[in-house]
Amino acid sequence: MDMSSREIRLPLSEAVAVLQDLNEFVVSLDRLGSRQASGTADDRTVGTFVRDWNVARRLAHARGVIGAALDEQLSEEEIAELDALCDQGRFYGSDRAASTPTDQSS
């Protein structure tokens, strides 16, 4: 599947909700990183943030919103190909994640 030319539609309200969550996480994690670098926060502070802000649940919801849009608009073959690509991702605790650079920003 040539994903570079595909477009997927997503209801604006859902896109905005996902974008708000992602923005909160990016800004907050950046601030936590700055606090860690200055010595005013430790790993426990990050863990508290992840727990108190329901980061895992909110990220799972964002993934679900995008996944539902893809499921509605792609064929079964395209979904299978996309699933295979996602399975190649980096996952904490796996050997592959340990040997992969942590910053892959574009």
Disulfide bonds with the S-S distance in Angstrom:
none
